[in-house]
Amino acid sequence: MPVWKFLPQLKTDDPRWGACEYRRPLLVSAENLPLAQRKAENWYVKFFGQQERENTRISKTRKKIFENEKLYHPEILPLETLTHEQQKYPTVF
């Protein structure tokens, strides 16, 4: 099964991140990109959802973070780099 790496497209202090709390790469094991995006969103909500609900600046119509190519670019991670990457970034299975 492929592992997708979602790469941030902005610097961490860029205001276009808005209320998004996670601004680093994320690894996701999924058969295809739409499934990887859903798994990434579920991970984000699990770990940062409460913080977003408490943040009054959050837009109710916010585009999903991992579907927004201005925030994250998805690419398939080469298997030979997986172990090294998993030591640096969270991995969602």
C-alpha positions in Angstrom: 0.0 0.0 0.0 1.4 3.4 -0.9 2.4 5.9 1.8 1.5 9.5 0.9 3.6 12.4 2.2 1.7 15.7 2.6 4.2 18.5 2.2 3.4 22.0 3.6 3.5 24.6 0.8 3.8 27.6 3.1 6.2 28.8 5.8 5.0 28.1 9.3 4.4 31.7 10.1 2.4 32.5 6.9 -1.0 34.0 7.7 -2.7 31.9 5.0 -2.5 28.9 7.4 -5.3 30.7 9.3 -6.4 28.6 12.4 -4.6 25.4 11.2 -2.5 24.1 14.1 -0.5 21.5 12.2 2.0 22.9 9.7 4.5 20.1 9.2 4.7 17.0 6.8 2.3 14.2 7.5 2.6 10.6 6.3 -0.5 8.6 5.5 -0.8 5.0 4.3 -3.7 4.7 1.9 -4.6 3.1 -1.5 -5.4 6.3 -3.2 -5.2 10.1 -2.7 -8.9 10.7 -1.7 -8.6 8.1 1.0 -5.3 9.5 2.2 -6.8 13.0 2.4 -9.8 11.6 4.5 -7.4 9.8 6.8 -5.3 12.9 7.2 -8.3 15.0 8.0 -9.5 12.5 10.6 -6.1 12.5 12.2 -6.1 16.3 12.3 -9.6 16.5 13.8 -8.6 13.9 16.4 -5.5 15.8 17.6 -6.5 19.5 16.9 -10.3 19.6 16.5 -10.9 20.8 20.1 -8.4 23.6 19.7 -10.1 24.7 16.4 -13.6 24.7 18.0 -12.3 27.0 20.8 -10.7 29.3 18.2 -13.3 32.0 17.3 -11.4 32.9 14.1 -12.1 29.5 12.5 -14.3 29.7 9.4 -17.3 27.3 9.2 -16.7 27.0 5.5 -13.0 26.2 5.8 -11.8 24.0 3.0 -10.3 20.8 4.3 -6.7 21.3 5.0 -5.2 18.3 3.2 -7.3 18.8 0.1 -6.1 22.4 -0.2 -3.1 22.4 -2.5 -2.2 25.9 -1.4 -1.5 24.4 2.0 -0.3 20.8 1.3 1.1 19.0 -1.7 0.6 15.2 -1.7 3.2 12.8 -3.1 3.8 9.1 -2.9 6.8 8.5 -0.6 9.5 6.1 -1.9 9.5 3.0 0.2 13.3 3.2 0.7 12.8 6.5 2.6 9.8 5.4 4.7 11.7 4.4 7.9 13.7 7.6 8.0 10.6 9.7 7.3 8.6 7.9 10.0 11.2 8.9 12.6 10.6 12.6 11.8 6.9 12.9 11.1 3.6 11.4 12.3 2.3 8.5 10.4 -1.3 7.6 9.9 -2.2 4.0 9.1 
